[in-house]
Amino acid sequence: MEKSHILIVDDNPEVREVIHVLLEGEGFEIEEACDGESALNLVCSKDYDLIILDIMMPGKSGYQTCVEIRKNNNAPILFLSARTKDSDKTLGFSSGGDDYLAKPFSYNELIGRSKALIRRYQIYKGKDHIHQTEKDTDSISGKLHYHHLEINTQKEQVFSDGKLLILTGTEYAMLLLLIKNQKQIFSAQRLYEAVWDEPYYYGANNTVMVHIRNLRRKIEKDPKNPVLIKTVWGRGYRCD
């Protein structure tokens, strides 16, 4: 079985070594970069199943690096940072990150988060596990149509008026879940547990909110007045 590839980006060699040894022991192929520019060069030439990204680095910050990566790459990004304010996490998610883990971190938590992100990304790339309803898909073509969106569930691609959208695995999973369960209201907890495939925790509501905002920015014609993903105040989100 082919090993998953992880890129560790951190200017501290000791941190890189600890993460390298830890994840290599779990069977992953590991590469390292000491700054944002080096990481961008590697991402342009190789495919990764996960990018672990520090925030405070010389040159490009982790936020800036993430924005650049997201221009043409949807591999999951896990921010690993000593900055723990909610505003830091929100900025991380807004720049395109999938998850955020504070330093010092638990080894078990790092391994668990990494495996969950990789698993979700691999599902996104080819094995859709989200339950389908009878009305939602053409089993022959594997295509869903929703307003101006077309989703090819075989190729895991989303088009808006014929234009291919670059979604992360998290965004794709959220969109697919909501569209395949139209009229159902998904609370932040239900969305988080279904998409992230882990128990809901305090603060996860903000994680869901930022990902919904990022998704709307990509799929809505007017993100400030969304018509595809509706907010049901006090209850959650739904597609009509």
C-alpha positions in Angstrom: 0.0 0.0 0.0 1.4 3.4 -1.0 2.4 5.6 1.9 0.9 9.0 2.5 3.2 11.9 2.2 3.5 14.7 4.7 5.3 18.0 4.5 6.5 19.6 7.8 7.1 23.4 7.5 8.7 25.0 10.6 11.8 27.1 11.1 12.7 25.3 14.3 14.8 22.2 13.4 14.0 20.5 16.8 10.3 20.8 16.3 10.6 19.4 12.7 12.7 16.5 14.1 10.2 15.6 16.8 7.2 15.7 14.3 9.3 13.8 11.7 10.2 11.0 14.0 6.7 10.8 15.5 4.8 10.6 12.1 7.4 8.5 10.4 6.9 6.0 13.2 3.2 5.9 12.1 4.2 4.8 8.6 4.1 8.2 6.8 6.7 9.5 4.3 8.0 12.8 5.6 9.7 15.8 4.0 10.7 19.1 5.7 10.9 22.7 4.8 12.4 25.5 7.0 10.4 28.4 5.6 7.5 29.4 3.5 9.4 29.8 0.2 11.0 26.4 0.5 7.6 24.9 1.2 6.0 26.6 -1.9 8.8 25.2 -4.1 8.2 21.7 -2.8 4.4 21.9 -3.1 4.7 23.1 -6.7 6.8 20.0 -7.6 5.3 17.2 -5.5 2.0 16.0 -4.2 1.3 15.8 -0.4 -1.5 14.3 1.6 -1.0 16.7 4.4 1.0 19.9 5.1 1.8 20.8 8.7 2.5 24.5 8.8 4.0 26.8 11.5 2.8 30.4 11.6 5.7 32.5 12.9 8.5 32.0 10.3 11.1 34.3 8.7 10.0 35.6 5.4 6.5 34.5 4.5 4.4 33.7 7.5 2.4 30.5 7.7 -0.8 32.5 6.9 0.8 34.0 3.7 2.2 30.6 2.7 -1.2 29.0 3.2 -2.8 31.6 0.9 -0.3 30.9 -1.8 -0.7 27.1 -1.5 -4.4 27.4 -1.8 -4.2 29.2 -5.2 -3.8 25.8 -6.9 -3.6 23.1 -4.2 -6.2 21.6 -2.0 -4.1 19.3 0.2 -5.2 19.6 3.9 -3.2 22.1 5.9 -2.8 21.7 9.7 -1.5 24.8 11.4 0.8 24.1 14.4 1.5 27.2 16.4 2.2 28.7 19.8 -0.4 31.4 19.0 -3.6 30.2 20.7 -6.0 33.2 20.6 -9.3 32.7 18.8 -8.4 35.5 16.4 -5.2 33.5 15.4 -7.2 30.4 14.7 -9.8 32.3 12.7 -7.1 33.9 10.6 -5.6 30.4 10.1 -8.9 29.0 8.8 -9.7 32.2 6.8 -6.3 31.8 5.0 -7.3 28.3 3.9 -6.2 26.0 6.8 -8.2 22.9 7.6 -7.3 22.5 11.3 -5.3 24.2 14.0 -3.3 22.7 16.8 -1.6 24.7 19.6 2.0 24.2 20.8 2.9 22.5 23.1 0.8 19.7 21.6 -0.1 16.2 22.7 1.6 13.5 20.5 -1.6 11.5 20.4 -3.6 14.6 19.3 -1.1 15.4 16.6 -1.3 11.9 15.2 -5.0 11.8 15.5 -5.6 15.1 13.7 -3.1 14.2 11.0 -4.7 10.8 10.3 -8.2 12.3 10.3 -7.1 15.0 7.8 -5.4 12.5 5.5 -8.3 10.1 5.7 -10.8 12.8 4.7 -8.5 14.0 1.9 -8.2 10.5 0.5 -11.9 10.1 0.6 -12.3 13.4 -1.2 -9.9 12.2 -3.9 -11.8 9.0 -4.6 -13.9 7.3 -2.1 -17.1 9.1 -1.2 -18.4 7.7 2.1 -21.2 10.2 2.7 -24.7 8.6 2.5 -26.6 9.3 -0.6 -30.3 9.9 -0.9 -32.4 8.5 -3.7 -33.2 11.9 -5.2 -29.8 13.5 -5.3 -27.6 11.8 -7.9 -27.6 10.3 -11.3 -26.0 6.9 -10.6 -24.9 6.6 -14.2 -23.2 10.0 -14.7 -22.3 10.6 -11.0 -23.3 14.2 -11.2 -25.3 16.4 -8.9 -26.9 19.7 -10.0 -27.7 22.4 -7.5 -28.6 25.9 -8.7 -25.5 26.9 -10.8 -23.3 24.2 -9.4 -22.5 20.9 -10.9 -20.7 18.2 -8.8 -19.0 15.3 -10.4 -18.9 12.8 -7.6 -16.8 10.4 -9.5 -14.0 12.9 -10.1 -14.7 14.9 -6.9 -14.9 18.1 -8.9 -17.2 21.1 -8.4 -18.1 23.5 -11.3 -19.8 26.9 -11.1 -21.4 27.8 -14.4 -18.9 25.5 -16.0 -15.9 26.8 -14.2 -13.9 24.4 -12.1 -13.7 25.5 -8.4 -10.7 24.7 -6.2 -12.1 23.4 -3.0 -10.3 21.8 -0.1 -11.3 18.3 1.0 -13.1 19.8 4.0 -15.1 22.2 1.9 -16.0 19.5 -0.6 -17.2 17.2 2.2 -19.3 20.0 3.8 -20.9 20.9 0.4 -21.6 17.4 -0.6 -23.2 16.6 2.8 -25.5 19.6 2.7 -26.6 19.1 -0.9 -27.2 15.5 -0.5 -29.4 16.2 2.5 -31.4 19.2 1.3 -33.9 20.7 3.6 -32.2 19.2 6.6 -30.7 21.6 9.1 -27.2 20.8 10.3 -26.1 22.2 13.6 -22.4 23.2 13.9 -21.9 20.1 16.1 -23.6 17.7 13.6 -21.6 19.2 10.7 -18.3 19.0 12.6 -18.8 15.4 13.7 -19.8 14.3 10.2 -17.1 16.1 8.3 -14.2 16.0 10.7 -15.1 12.6 11.9 -14.2 13.3 15.5 -16.1 14.4 18.7 -17.3 18.0 18.9 -15.3 20.3 21.2 -15.6 23.7 22.7 -14.6 26.2 20.0 -15.4 23.9 17.0 -18.4 26.1 16.2 -16.0 28.8 15.1 -14.1 26.3 13.0 -17.3 25.3 11.2 -18.4 29.0 10.8 -15.1 30.0 9.1 -15.2 27.0 6.7 -18.8 27.8 5.8 -17.7 31.4 5.1 -14.8 30.2 2.9 -17.0 27.8 1.1 -19.6 30.5 0.4 -16.8 32.8 -0.9 -16.1 30.2 -3.6 -19.6 29.0 -4.5 -22.0 31.9 -4.0 -22.5 34.6 -6.6 -23.0 37.0 -3.7 -21.3 35.6 -0.6 -22.8 38.4 1.6 -26.3 37.3 0.6 -26.0 33.5 0.2 -28.7 31.5 -1.5 -27.0 28.1 -1.8 -26.1 27.5 1.9 -28.6 29.2 4.2 -28.1 30.1 7.8 -30.9 29.1 10.1 -30.3 31.4 13.0 -29.8 29.6 16.3 -30.0 26.1 14.6 -27.3 25.7 11.9 -27.1 25.5 8.1 -29.0 23.9 5.3 -29.3 23.7 1.5 -32.9 24.2 0.1 
